[in-house]
Structure formats: C-alpha cells, structure tokens
C-alpha cells in the first residue's frame, strides 16, 4: 500500500484600512489530528481517494442570486438591471463557473464545499472578483481552501468562507440595512436620469456619513447605513449597493492615492459611458483630515471634483490596482462641472459672471470653476485673483473674499 504524508499550510489574506494586504503564515495541526487524517487517508486509498494535504486561506467581503437550474447548471449572475456584474464579466468561462460556486458558498455561509478547480491562485483571484461585485456580502471577511491529495497529486479543493456574523445576526442586519435603504431610495429624485441618480447617491453619502478610521464595520456597508461613520471602503461599497438598487451599473475600484495609502472608490456607467466616482474624496470630513485634497483653506461641504471624472482626471491623485481591468474613461458629457455649466475651456468672463449670478439665485455658498487645462486655469487665476476681477461678480461690497485654488485639479473656488 502506498504511504501517505499529511502536511498543513495556511495562507491568509487580511483586510486592513481602506485596502487589502496579503500576509502569509504557516501552522501545524495537533498530532492527534494528523494521525486521524492519515488513518482516514489510508481508508481513502483503499477506495481510490487519498487525503494528503490541506491548505487554508483568508480575505475580504460582498452577494446576490445564484441558484441551480433544472439541469443542475447555475445561471449567469446578473444585477437588478439584467446585466452581468462588472468583475464577473471580465472572467473566462472557467473562472465564471468558479465565481458562481464561491458566490453561492459565501451567500449561504457554507463551509468545505468542493469547487471545480484545483488551482489555488485562481480561487484567490476569483474570490476577490466576487467580493468586488457584491457589497451585500458584508458578513464575509475571508475564505479558506482545503487541498485533498493522493500522493503528490492534487485531487480536489473545497472552499469555506470566514464570517464575522452568524446567520441569525446576518438576517437581523439585513433587515436593518433594508429598512434604512428603503428610506434613502424614497428620496431619489423622481424622473431624474442616470446622472441625477449618481449625483444623489454621491451627495447623500457625503452628507450622511462621517469619515472615521475607528468606525465599527468600516470595511462594509453596515458602517454607513447603520452607524453613519466609515472609511473609503465603506463609502464605496455603500455607493455600489445603492447604485445597484437604483439601476446604475457600477463596481468597486481599489488602488492607492497620492500619499501612498490604500483607497477604494467606484466605477459607474452613465448613459452608456464609464466614469469614476469617489464619495470619500467628496466628503469634507475626509478632506479636512487628510491634507491631500489640493484645497487651501476650508473646502466646500461637498467636493465635486470626484463626481463622474475621467481616467486622466482621477489619475492625477489616484493609482488604480491592476487586479481587475478597468475601461478607459474619457467622456466629459456627464462630468459634474460640465453638467452644472461650470467647466471652462476658455477664460470666458461672461460665463464666469453667469455662474456667479446662478449661484446667488440658487443660494449657493460656494462657486467653483473647473478648467479644461493648465492654460485656462492660469488665465482665470490671474484675472480673478491676481487682478481681483472676482469683485466684479460679487453682490457684497466687502473688500475681502475667501477663495481656494487647486492647481492639481485646475479648479478655483470662491465663497459668496
């Protein structure tokens, strides 16, 4: 009879801060467990199924449909708009099958379920794709895989999720989140288009969430919907969750920012074109605390620099992780400043006057001008600030005006 040797290795993926870091460790089971496993392996050999090696791993959080069809085949995963989830759509057919298996395991909080691959790297990669697509898996913070081997041949893998809450606790939290989200959705502007819906989510999250590194559950949607305090991962997942609910195609995006810190934000599709949205960097409570916003002095309560921006604009301050391929976002059609008439492709002073008048009429406290390039920015900065032409557009006769110039984003802000 062939001898069996039992070995145990553990690979753990932990989530920290706004991003995720991988960490490796090695552990051994108690000798009694090993002896029992070897005895079981001997029995398995007799039936042609030898257990030889076990490997475990861990990572982060997200969930939605995935029941089996009549022939036992799982249907493709779709969002509420009838479209494939973004990360899922980037996978091969083999990876998609594994995605649905992992999704089903995590959704049902299952453990030790056989999957269709023996490629541990694929499991790790696809797990991240599942979590990227599904913010509703707030109770998942990792996974593990068990390796079953015959001699040196890997025969199968089983996968388990690691869960922060029991099924009963998950059910209760889902009900609380659902109640909160229902109230939010009642406030979505009636008759608005996709841009108006995205703008609503952006503004709502900023106005109702405080950036707090010490917030409980800050890597998932509970922190935002139940506690109103979170970090970037919580903001981005809550935004994604709301986008799904109102029919906006979106996904989570991770990377780093200028300071080198890990960060998370969103990709959205508006009127058929992709844009980036970063509600965390739109929140003044974050801007005030981080010091990398580009603002000199007090920022406006909502910073619109990160509402429907292009790849080029985003990458002035953000770096995108290459884990999931992202489209090139190059449309300005639904950029906030374009939609609001505050985007300047030339130093048009009549347009400046009109923007200030509109702000007075609307009772807006701050006027921001977004410039198409460095030349336009420098010209408007020279005329409005250095030559003090801004006083031509103010209703007040005060000899001072608060302003903020942001050369990194080519924008100028004035407080009325």
C-alpha positions in Angstrom: 0.0 0.0 0.0 1.2 3.5 -0.9 2.3 5.7 2.1 0.6 9.0 2.7 2.1 12.1 4.4 -0.1 14.8 5.8 1.1 18.4 5.7 -0.7 21.7 6.6 0.0 25.1 5.2 -2.1 28.3 5.8 -2.2 31.3 3.5 -4.2 34.3 5.0 -5.5 37.4 3.3 -6.3 40.1 5.8 -8.2 43.4 5.1 -6.8 46.5 6.7 -7.7 50.1 6.4 -9.3 51.0 3.0 -7.3 48.4 1.1 -6.3 44.8 1.4 -2.9 43.4 2.2 -1.8 39.8 1.8 0.1 38.1 4.6 1.4 34.5 4.7 1.8 32.3 7.7 2.5 28.6 8.4 0.8 26.5 11.0 0.7 22.8 12.0 -2.3 20.9 13.4 -2.2 18.9 16.6 -0.5 15.5 16.1 -3.7 13.7 17.0 -5.5 15.4 14.1 -2.6 14.4 11.8 -2.8 10.8 12.9 -6.5 10.7 12.4 -6.1 12.3 8.9 -3.5 9.7 8.0 -5.8 6.9 9.2 -8.6 8.4 7.1 -6.2 8.7 4.2 -5.4 5.0 4.4 -9.1 4.2 4.2 -9.4 6.6 1.3 -6.6 4.9 -0.6 -8.5 1.7 -0.4 -11.4 3.4 -2.2 -9.2 5.4 -4.6 -9.5 8.7 -2.7 -6.4 9.6 -0.6 -6.3 12.6 1.6 -2.8 14.0 1.7 -2.5 17.8 2.1 -4.7 20.6 3.5 -4.3 24.3 2.7 -6.2 27.3 4.0 -6.5 31.0 3.0 -8.3 34.2 4.1 -9.5 37.6 2.6 -12.5 40.2 2.5 -16.3 40.9 1.7 -19.9 41.0 -0.7 -23.6 38.7 -2.5 -26.8 38.2 -4.7 -28.5 35.5 -6.9 -27.1 32.1 -7.9 -29.5 29.1 -7.7 -29.1 26.0 -9.8 -31.2 25.5 -12.9 -33.2 22.4 -13.8 -30.2 20.5 -15.1 -28.0 21.4 -12.1 -26.3 24.2 -14.0 -26.0 27.6 -12.3 -27.4 30.6 -14.3 -25.2 33.5 -15.0 -25.1 36.1 -12.2 -27.0 39.3 -13.1 -27.6 42.6 -11.3 -31.0 44.1 -10.9 -30.7 45.8 -14.3 -30.4 42.4 -16.0 -26.7 42.9 -16.8 -23.7 40.9 -15.8 -21.7 42.2 -12.8 -18.7 44.1 -13.9 -15.9 42.0 -12.4 -17.7 38.8 -13.4 -17.8 40.0 -17.0 -14.0 40.2 -17.0 -13.5 36.5 -16.3 -13.1 33.4 -18.6 -15.8 30.8 -18.7 -13.8 28.5 -16.3 -13.4 31.4 -13.9 -17.1 32.4 -14.2 -18.0 28.8 -13.1 -15.8 29.1 -10.1 -17.1 32.6 -9.3 -20.6 31.3 -9.1 -19.5 28.4 -6.9 -17.7 30.8 -4.5 -20.6 33.3 -4.6 -23.1 30.5 -3.6 -20.8 29.4 -0.7 -20.5 32.9 0.7 -24.1 33.8 0.2 -25.3 30.7 2.1 -22.4 31.0 4.6 -21.3 27.4 3.7 -18.1 25.6 4.5 -16.0 22.9 3.0 -17.8 22.8 -0.4 -16.0 21.2 -3.4 -15.2 23.6 -6.2 -14.5 23.0 -9.9 -10.8 23.8 -9.9 -7.6 22.7 -8.3 -5.9 26.0 -9.0 -5.5 27.8 -5.6 -4.3 31.0 -7.3 -7.5 31.0 -9.4 -9.5 30.7 -6.2 -7.8 33.6 -4.6 -8.2 35.8 -7.7 -11.9 34.9 -8.3 -12.7 35.4 -4.6 -11.5 39.0 -5.0 -13.8 39.3 -8.0 -16.8 38.0 -6.1 -16.2 40.5 -3.3 -15.7 43.3 -5.7 -19.1 42.7 -7.3 -21.1 42.1 -4.1 -21.2 44.7 -1.4 -24.2 42.9 0.2 -21.8 40.2 1.5 -21.0 42.5 4.4 -20.5 39.5 6.8 -17.7 37.9 4.8 -14.1 38.7 5.7 -12.2 35.9 4.2 -12.1 32.4 2.8 -10.2 29.1 3.2 -9.5 26.2 0.9 -8.7 22.5 1.8 -6.5 20.5 -0.5 -7.2 16.8 -1.0 -4.3 14.9 -2.5 -3.4 11.4 -3.4 0.3 11.0 -3.1 1.6 14.1 -4.7 -1.4 14.5 -7.0 -3.9 17.2 -6.0 -7.4 15.6 -6.4 -9.8 18.3 -5.3 -10.2 21.6 -3.4 -13.0 22.5 -1.1 -13.8 26.1 -0.1 -15.2 27.8 3.0 -16.0 31.4 3.9 -14.9 33.1 7.0 -17.8 35.1 8.5 -18.0 37.9 11.0 -21.6 37.3 11.9 -23.8 34.2 12.5 -26.7 33.5 10.0 -29.1 34.8 12.6 -27.2 38.0 13.1 -26.8 38.4 9.3 -30.6 38.1 8.9 -31.2 40.8 11.5 -28.6 43.2 10.0 -30.0 42.7 6.5 -33.4 43.7 7.8 -31.9 46.9 9.4 -30.0 47.7 6.3 -33.1 47.1 4.1 -35.1 49.5 6.2 -32.5 52.2 6.0 -32.0 51.8 2.3 -35.8 51.9 1.6 -35.9 55.3 3.3 -33.0 56.5 1.2 -34.5 55.3 -2.0 -37.7 57.3 -1.3 -35.6 60.4 -1.7 -34.2 59.7 -5.1 -35.3 62.5 -7.5 -38.4 61.4 -9.4 -38.0 61.5 -13.2 -34.2 62.1 -13.0 -31.8 60.5 -15.4 -28.8 58.3 -14.6 -26.6 61.4 -13.9 -29.1 62.7 -11.4 -29.2 59.3 -9.6 -25.5 59.1 -9.4 -25.3 62.7 -8.1 -28.0 61.9 -5.5 -26.0 58.9 -4.1 -22.8 60.9 -4.1 -24.3 63.8 -2.2 -26.4 61.6 0.2 -23.4 59.5 1.3 -21.3 62.6 1.9 -24.0 64.4 3.8 -24.9 61.5 6.0 -21.5 59.8 6.6 -18.6 60.9 8.8 -15.1 59.7 7.8 -13.9 57.8 10.9 -10.9 55.4 11.0 -12.2 54.0 14.3 -15.7 53.2 12.9 -17.1 49.8 13.6 -17.5 47.6 10.5 -15.7 50.2 8.4 -14.9 47.8 5.6 -18.5 47.1 4.8 -21.9 48.7 4.3 -23.0 48.3 7.9 -20.8 51.2 8.9 -22.5 53.6 6.5 -26.2 52.5 6.7 -26.4 51.6 10.4 -23.7 53.8 12.0 -23.1 56.7 9.6 -19.4 56.5 10.2 -16.9 54.8 7.9 -13.7 54.8 5.7 -13.3 54.7 2.0 -14.1 51.0 1.6 -17.4 51.5 3.5 -18.3 54.6 1.4 -17.5 52.9 -1.9 -19.4 49.7 -1.0 -22.4 51.6 0.2 -22.4 53.6 -3.0 -22.2 50.4 -5.1 -25.1 48.9 -3.1 -27.3 52.0 -3.7 -26.3 52.1 -7.4 -27.4 48.5 -7.8 -30.7 49.3 -6.2 -31.5 52.2 -8.5 -30.3 50.5 -11.7 -26.9 52.2 -12.1 -24.2 49.8 -13.4 -21.2 50.1 -11.2 -18.4 48.3 -9.4 -15.8 48.8 -6.6 -12.4 50.0 -7.6 -9.3 49.8 -5.4 -5.8 51.3 -5.5 -3.8 54.0 -3.8 -3.7 57.8 -3.6 -1.0 60.4 -3.7 0.0 59.7 -0.1 0.6 56.0 -0.9 -2.4 55.0 1.3 -4.7 52.2 0.1 -8.1 53.5 -1.2 -11.4 52.4 -2.7 -13.9 54.2 -4.9 -16.4 53.4 -7.7 -16.7 52.9 -11.5 -20.1 53.8 -12.8 -21.8 53.7 -16.2 -23.9 56.7 -17.0 -25.8 57.0 -20.3 -23.6 54.2 -21.8 -20.2 55.7 -20.8 -17.9 55.0 -17.9 -16.8 57.4 -15.2 -15.1 57.3 -11.8 -16.9 58.4 -8.6 -15.1 58.8 -5.3 -17.6 59.8 -2.5 -14.8 59.6 0.2 -12.8 62.3 -1.5 -16.0 64.3 -1.9 -16.5 64.4 1.8 -15.2 67.5 3.6 -14.7 65.4 6.8 -12.2 63.3 4.9 -10.6 66.3 3.0 -10.1 68.2 6.3 -8.3 65.2 7.9 -6.1 64.0 5.0 -4.5 67.2 3.7 -4.1 65.8 0.2 -7.2 67.3 -1.4 -5.5 70.2 -3.1 -7.7 72.7 -1.2 -6.0 75.7 0.5 -8.2 76.6 3.5 -11.7 75.4 4.2 -13.2 73.2 1.5 -16.9 73.4 0.5 -19.2 70.9 2.3 -19.2 68.7 -0.8 -16.2 68.5 -3.1 -17.5 67.7 -6.6 -14.0 67.1 -8.1 -14.7 63.3 -8.0 -18.2 63.1 -9.4 -18.1 61.4 -12.8 -14.5 62.1 -13.8 -12.2 60.7 -16.5 -9.3 58.3 -16.0 -6.9 61.2 -16.7 -8.5 63.4 -14.1 -8.7 60.6 -11.5 -5.1 59.5 -12.0 -3.8 62.9 -11.0 -4.4 61.8 -7.5 -5.2 58.1 -7.6 -3.5 54.9 -8.9 -5.7 52.0 -9.9 -4.8 48.5 -8.9 -4.4 46.2 -11.9 -6.3 43.3 -10.3 -9.5 43.9 -12.3 -9.1 45.6 -15.7 -10.8 49.0 -15.9 -12.1 50.7 -19.0 -10.6 54.0 -20.2 -13.0 56.7 -19.0 -12.7 59.6 -21.4 -16.1 61.1 -21.7 -16.8 64.5 -20.1 -20.5 64.5 -21.0 -21.7 63.7 -17.5 -18.9 65.3 -15.5 -20.4 67.3 -12.7 -18.9 70.6 -13.8 -19.9 70.1 -17.4 -23.5 69.3 -16.3 -23.6 72.3 -14.0 -22.2 74.8 -16.5 -19.0 75.3 -14.5 -16.5 73.8 -16.9 -14.3 76.3 -18.7 -12.5 75.5 -22.0 -11.6 79.2 -22.3 -11.3 82.2 -20.0 -14.9 83.3 -20.8 -15.6 86.1 -18.3 -19.3 86.4 -19.3 -19.7 82.7 -18.5 -18.0 83.5 -15.1 -20.5 86.2 -14.5 -23.4 83.9 -15.3 -22.1 81.3 -13.0 -21.9 83.7 -10.1 -25.4 85.0 -10.8 -26.8 81.5 -10.9 -25.1 80.7 -7.6 -26.7 83.8 -6.0 -30.1 82.8 -7.4 -29.8 79.3 -6.0 -28.5 80.4 -2.6 -25.2 78.5 -3.2 -22.5 79.3 -0.7 -19.5 78.4 -2.9 -18.8 78.9 -6.6 -16.3 76.5 -8.2 -14.8 76.9 -11.7 -13.3 73.8 -13.3 -10.8 74.5 -16.1 -10.1 72.2 -19.1 -6.3 72.7 -18.9 -3.5 74.5 -17.2 -3.6 77.5 -19.6 -7.2 78.2 -18.9 -6.6 77.7 -15.1 -3.7 80.1 -15.0 -5.6 82.8 -17.0 -8.7 82.6 -14.8 -6.5 82.6 -11.7 -4.6 85.7 -13.0 -7.7 87.6 -13.8 -10.0 86.6 -10.9 -7.4 86.5 -8.1 -4.3 88.4 -9.0 -6.1 91.2 -10.8 -9.1 90.9 -8.4 -11.7 90.8 -11.1 -13.8 88.5 -8.8 -15.1 91.6 -7.1 -16.9 92.5 -10.3 -19.2 89.5 -9.8 -19.9 89.8 -6.1 -23.1 91.3 -4.7 -21.4 92.2 -1.5 -19.2 95.3 -1.2 -16.8 93.6 1.2 -13.1 94.1 0.4 -12.3 90.5 1.1 -13.4 87.2 -0.4 -12.5 83.7 0.7 -11.2 81.5 -2.1 -9.3 78.3 -2.8 -7.2 77.4 -5.8 -6.4 73.8 -6.7 -3.8 73.6 -9.4 -3.8 69.7 -9.1 -7.4 69.7 -10.3 -7.3 73.0 -12.3 -10.2 74.5 -10.2 -10.9 77.7 -8.4 -13.5 78.1 -5.6 -14.9 81.3 -4.1 -17.2 81.7 -1.1 -20.1 84.1 -1.5 
